[in-house]
């Protein structure tokens, strides 16, 4: 998921996607700790996608506060 995809989502969609990604991140941490994780690059991609969503949410809240 790239930044353009994230910006195209609504606030509710972003919140829902963030929750889903954080659950997946939690599961990947357990897999890594137990030695069952095969695709270690997935953790890095997941962290970056979460950061993109958080950044988009911060930008939107900054625009809303600036506009009011």
N, C-alpha and C positions, 0 to 999 in steps of 0.2 A: 504494500500500500504506500503510495507516494503522497507528497504534500498536497497535490491538487485534489486527490481523492478525499483526503481528510477535510480540506476546506469546503468541499462540495456537500459534506454531510451536515445534517441538522444537529442542533444541540443534543436532542434526545438520542439520535443515532450515535453521536460521539460518546455519550455517557454509557450507552449500552455496549458499544465496541470496546471501550476502555475496561469495563467490567469483565468482559469475555477474555480480553488479552491478559488481564492480571490473574485470572483464574488459570489460564494456560501457563503463565510464567510460574505460578505456584507449583503446578504439576511438574513442570520441567525441572525446577529446583529439587524436588523429591527424586525424580528420575536420576538426576546427576549425582545426588548424594548416595543413592543405592547402586550406582554403577550401571543403570539400565539405559542411560541416554545415548542414543546413537548419533543424532544430528546435533552436535554441539553449536553449530553456527546458528541454529534456530533461536537460541537464547539471545544472541547479539541482535538479530533481526527484530525479535520481539521487543527488546528494550528500546530500540530506535523507533519502532512504530508507536510505542507507548509515549515516547518523548514527543513525537510529531503531534499526537492527539492532545497531549497536555499543552503544547505550545499553541496549537490552534484555539484551544479553550481559553488560554490566557490572553491571546490576541483579541478574541471576541469580547471578553470581559473588559479589556482596556478600551476598546472602541465604544462599548456601551457607556462606560463611565465618562469617557471623553465627550461623547455626544450629549450627555444629560447636563 
